[in-house]
Amino acid sequence: MGKRMSHHQPLIIEVVSDVVCPWCFIGQRRLAQAIALVRAEVPVFRHEIRWRPFFLNPDTPPAGEPYLPFLVQKFGSRAQVEGIWQRIREIGAPLGIDYRFEKIEVRTNTLAAHRLIHWAQQQGDAAVLVEGLFKAQFEQGKNVGDPEVLAQVAATCGHDPATVLAYLLWTGAVGKVSGATAGATCAAMPAAAVLLAALLLGEPLRAEQLFGCCAVILGIVLTALPWRRDRTRSPAVR
């Protein structure tokens, strides 16, 4: 779960969770309480949380599906579902969690949410974002698989929504094509920019630029050849 505490190195806490798991929300709040208790006893305590992805429902369709019918089928009846909800509400209330299960309409595919958390961790601490995603899911009933909703949540946590939305749409698109195709697209962009600048803006085209564009185009053509695809086919980027 973590490394031994040190005055020099922060304690690394790895949390494996999913933002549509109500018990994970409870665990996140309890972890925050535990950290506060430790810091009260040891003011110099330092820690770093690393959020790891977990899929509570890995078979969820990419666009999601109706929430309540899925739970009724999973647990056997509406009464069983209501009983589980009430038990979770009672446990979450002392932690300040106001579960509003009745607001949730979509059983969400959380791949995009995990991508967003991964991105946020590259920028720094993602704890505030994770909290925001839990609240959006369970207190506001929002679809945290929708890139626009994710961008809105990220904006409330201090991130630029346009940057977040662009990142999510790009990684989502790459996930639908092969790694080779995505790589070819990236490689073609500088060549396209040079050629368009020459054709549309009258920019002078130097010999080395022309040679580079030809090399890129030749590489893309070779990658697209059927015999080459069969030998170098790579799995879809996730």
Backbone torsions as a table, in degrees:
resi	resn	phi	psi	omega
1	MET	NA	-31.4	-179.5
2	GLY	-170.0	177.9	178.7
3	LYS	-102.1	161.4	179.3
4	ARG	-59.7	140.1	-178.3
5	MET	-64.7	144.9	177.6
6	SER	-141.8	150.6	177.4
7	HIS	-71.8	-17.5	-176.0
8	HIS	-103.5	-38.4	-178.4
9	GLN	-107.3	138.4	178.4
10	PRO	-71.1	152.7	173.8
11	LEU	-73.3	124.8	179.6
12	ILE	-89.8	121.0	179.0
13	ILE	-115.3	117.0	179.1
14	GLU	-101.0	124.2	-177.7
15	VAL	-116.2	120.8	177.1
16	VAL	-102.1	113.0	-174.7
17	SER	-154.1	170.3	176.3
18	ASP	-130.6	139.3	-174.6
19	VAL	-73.9	-4.7	174.5
20	VAL	-106.3	12.3	177.1
21	CYS	-97.2	113.0	-177.6
22	PRO	-64.4	-31.3	178.6
23	TRP	-71.4	-29.1	176.4
24	CYS	-66.3	-35.6	176.5
25	PHE	-62.9	-43.6	177.0
26	ILE	-62.3	-43.9	178.6
27	GLY	-62.0	-37.7	179.1
28	GLN	-64.6	-41.7	178.7
29	ARG	-67.7	-39.8	178.7
30	ARG	-67.1	-36.7	176.0
31	LEU	-62.4	-42.8	178.4
32	ALA	-61.5	-39.5	177.2
33	GLN	-64.0	-43.3	-179.4
34	ALA	-62.9	-41.0	179.2
35	ILE	-64.2	-40.3	178.5
36	ALA	-63.2	-39.3	178.9
37	LEU	-65.1	-42.7	178.9
38	VAL	-64.6	-43.2	-178.9
39	ARG	-65.9	-30.7	176.6
40	ALA	-65.2	-34.3	179.3
41	GLU	-85.3	-34.3	-177.2
42	VAL	-128.2	88.2	-175.1
43	PRO	-57.6	-26.3	-177.8
44	VAL	-86.8	3.8	-178.2
45	PHE	-60.0	132.1	177.4
46	ARG	-125.9	144.7	179.5
47	HIS	-147.2	163.0	175.6
48	GLU	-140.6	125.0	179.0
49	ILE	-98.0	130.6	175.9
50	ARG	-114.7	116.6	-177.2
51	TRP	-88.2	124.6	-179.9
52	ARG	-111.0	142.5	-176.4
53	PRO	-75.5	142.1	172.9
54	PHE	-140.9	136.6	179.7
55	PHE	-105.7	107.6	179.3
56	LEU	-61.3	-39.7	179.7
57	ASN	-129.6	82.3	-174.4
58	PRO	-65.7	-14.4	179.8
59	ASP	-91.8	7.8	-179.4
60	THR	-63.7	130.5	178.0
61	PRO	-59.2	150.9	-179.6
62	PRO	-52.2	-38.0	-179.3
63	ALA	-88.1	-0.3	-177.7
64	GLY	81.6	-176.3	177.9
65	GLU	-158.0	167.2	-178.6
66	PRO	-54.9	134.4	-171.2
67	TYR	-74.4	-56.9	-174.3
68	LEU	-63.8	-45.7	178.3
69	PRO	-56.8	-36.9	177.7
70	PHE	-62.9	-44.7	-178.8
71	LEU	-66.7	-39.5	178.8
72	VAL	-62.1	-42.7	178.5
73	GLN	-66.3	-36.9	-177.9
74	LYS	-70.6	-42.6	-173.2
75	PHE	-102.9	-5.3	171.3
76	GLY	105.2	-29.8	-179.3
77	SER	-165.0	162.5	176.5
78	ARG	-64.2	-36.0	-179.9
79	ALA	-63.1	-40.7	178.5
80	GLN	-63.5	-42.8	179.8
81	VAL	-62.9	-45.8	179.7
82	GLU	-60.6	-38.5	178.6
83	GLY	-64.3	-41.3	177.7
84	ILE	-64.8	-44.6	178.7
85	TRP	-58.0	-44.2	-177.6
86	GLN	-64.7	-40.7	178.8
87	ARG	-62.4	-41.5	179.2
88	ILE	-67.0	-40.2	177.9
89	ARG	-58.9	-43.7	-178.0
90	GLU	-64.6	-35.5	178.8
91	ILE	-76.6	-35.9	-177.0
92	GLY	-78.2	-27.9	-175.7
93	ALA	-56.5	-47.2	179.4
94	PRO	-63.0	-17.6	179.5
95	LEU	-94.0	2.9	178.7
96	GLY	84.4	17.5	179.6
97	ILE	-98.0	126.3	179.7
98	ASP	-106.9	83.7	-177.5
99	TYR	-66.3	128.7	176.9
100	ARG	-125.0	65.9	-176.8
101	PHE	-58.2	-31.7	-176.6
102	GLU	-65.3	-17.2	178.7
103	LYS	-83.1	-18.2	-175.1
104	ILE	-77.8	123.0	-179.0
105	GLU	-106.8	-26.9	-172.5
106	VAL	-118.1	129.8	167.6
107	ARG	-77.2	108.7	-165.3
108	THR	-89.2	139.3	166.6
109	ASN	-82.9	122.3	-169.5
110	THR	-99.3	14.6	-180.0
111	LEU	-58.1	-45.9	-179.5
112	ALA	-64.1	-37.7	178.6
113	ALA	-63.7	-40.5	178.0
114	HIS	-67.8	-35.4	175.3
115	ARG	-63.7	-40.1	179.1
116	LEU	-64.6	-43.4	178.3
117	ILE	-61.7	-42.9	177.3
118	HIS	-58.6	-45.7	179.1
119	TRP	-61.4	-45.0	-177.8
120	ALA	-62.7	-34.8	179.9
121	GLN	-68.0	-25.1	175.5
122	GLN	-71.0	-22.4	179.7
123	GLN	-89.6	-20.0	-176.6
124	GLY	151.5	-142.7	-178.2
125	ASP	-75.7	126.7	-178.5
126	ALA	-99.9	7.1	-174.4
127	ALA	-60.3	-40.8	-179.1
128	VAL	-65.6	-39.6	178.4
129	LEU	-65.2	-44.3	179.8
130	VAL	-60.7	-43.5	176.4
131	GLU	-58.8	-44.1	-179.7
132	GLY	-63.1	-36.4	178.6
133	LEU	-69.3	-41.0	176.4
134	PHE	-60.8	-44.6	-178.7
135	LYS	-65.9	-40.9	179.0
136	ALA	-61.2	-41.6	-178.6
137	GLN	-70.3	-52.7	-167.2
138	PHE	-97.6	-23.1	179.3
139	GLU	-102.4	-25.0	-178.1
140	GLN	-113.8	-10.3	177.6
141	GLY	67.9	25.5	-177.9
142	LYS	-82.4	157.9	178.2
143	ASN	-86.2	98.5	-176.5
144	VAL	-81.9	17.5	169.8
145	GLY	-103.0	-8.0	-179.7
146	ASP	-84.2	120.7	-179.0
147	PRO	-54.9	-36.3	179.7
148	GLU	-67.1	-39.9	176.4
149	VAL	-64.5	-42.7	179.6
150	LEU	-62.2	-40.4	178.1
151	ALA	-64.7	-38.1	177.7
152	GLN	-65.0	-43.6	178.4
153	VAL	-63.2	-44.1	179.6
154	ALA	-61.0	-36.7	179.6
155	ALA	-63.0	-38.1	179.0
156	THR	-69.5	-14.9	-179.8
157	CYS	-102.2	10.3	174.7
158	GLY	96.8	4.4	179.3
159	HIS	-94.3	154.1	178.1
160	ASP	-76.1	118.3	-175.0
161	PRO	-63.4	-35.2	179.8
162	ALA	-65.2	-41.6	178.4
163	THR	-64.2	-43.2	179.8
164	VAL	-63.2	-45.9	-178.1
165	LEU	-63.7	-42.1	178.4
166	ALA	-62.2	-41.9	179.4
167	TYR	-62.8	-45.9	-177.7
168	LEU	-66.4	-41.7	179.6
169	LEU	-67.1	-37.6	179.2
170	TRP	-67.4	-50.3	-178.4
171	THR	-65.6	-33.3	176.8
172	GLY	-65.3	-39.7	179.4
173	ALA	-68.9	-42.0	179.2
174	VAL	-61.2	-34.7	179.8
175	GLY	-64.5	-16.1	-178.0
176	LYS	-97.2	-4.8	179.5
177	VAL	-125.7	170.6	179.8
178	SER	-74.4	160.1	177.6
179	GLY	-61.7	-36.6	179.8
180	ALA	-64.5	-41.5	179.8
181	THR	-65.2	-43.1	178.7
182	ALA	-63.3	-40.5	179.2
183	GLY	-65.0	-39.5	178.9
184	ALA	-64.1	-40.2	178.6
185	THR	-61.4	-44.8	178.8
186	CYS	-63.0	-41.8	-178.2
187	ALA	-66.0	-32.4	-176.4
188	ALA	-75.3	-21.9	-173.6
189	MET	-61.0	-47.2	178.5
190	PRO	-62.0	-40.6	179.6
191	ALA	-62.6	-43.2	179.3
192	ALA	-62.2	-40.0	-179.8
193	ALA	-63.2	-41.9	179.9
194	VAL	-64.7	-46.4	-177.7
195	LEU	-66.3	-41.6	178.9
196	LEU	-65.9	-37.6	177.8
197	ALA	-63.1	-37.1	179.4
198	ALA	-71.7	-41.4	-175.4
199	LEU	-76.9	-42.1	-172.8
200	LEU	-96.4	-29.8	-175.3
201	LEU	-109.3	-5.2	178.8
202	GLY	74.2	18.4	178.4
203	GLU	-67.1	138.6	179.2
204	PRO	-66.4	139.5	-178.4
205	LEU	-105.7	110.5	-178.2
206	ARG	-78.5	160.5	-176.5
207	ALA	-60.0	-42.5	-177.9
208	GLU	-67.7	-32.5	176.4
209	GLN	-67.5	-43.1	179.3
210	LEU	-62.7	-41.9	179.1
211	PHE	-63.6	-42.1	179.7
212	GLY	-63.4	-42.5	179.1
213	CYS	-62.7	-42.1	179.6
214	CYS	-64.1	-38.4	-180.0
215	ALA	-65.5	-41.7	179.3
216	VAL	-64.3	-46.6	-178.8
217	ILE	-62.5	-41.9	178.6
218	LEU	-61.9	-41.3	178.9
219	GLY	-63.2	-41.0	178.7
220	ILE	-65.6	-41.2	179.3
221	VAL	-62.7	-45.1	-180.0
222	LEU	-63.3	-38.1	179.0
223	THR	-65.1	-33.1	-175.6
224	ALA	-81.5	-10.7	-178.8
225	LEU	-62.7	138.8	-176.7
226	PRO	-55.0	-43.9	-177.5
227	TRP	-66.7	-30.9	-179.9
228	ARG	-73.4	-40.5	179.8
229	ARG	-63.4	-39.7	-178.3
230	ASP	-64.7	-33.9	-177.3
231	ARG	-85.1	-25.9	-173.8
232	THR	-117.8	14.3	-176.1
233	ARG	-57.4	132.6	179.6
234	SER	-116.8	154.7	179.4
235	PRO	-68.1	159.4	179.5
236	ALA	-62.0	141.4	177.1
237	VAL	-71.0	132.0	-177.8
238	ARG	-101.5	NA	NA
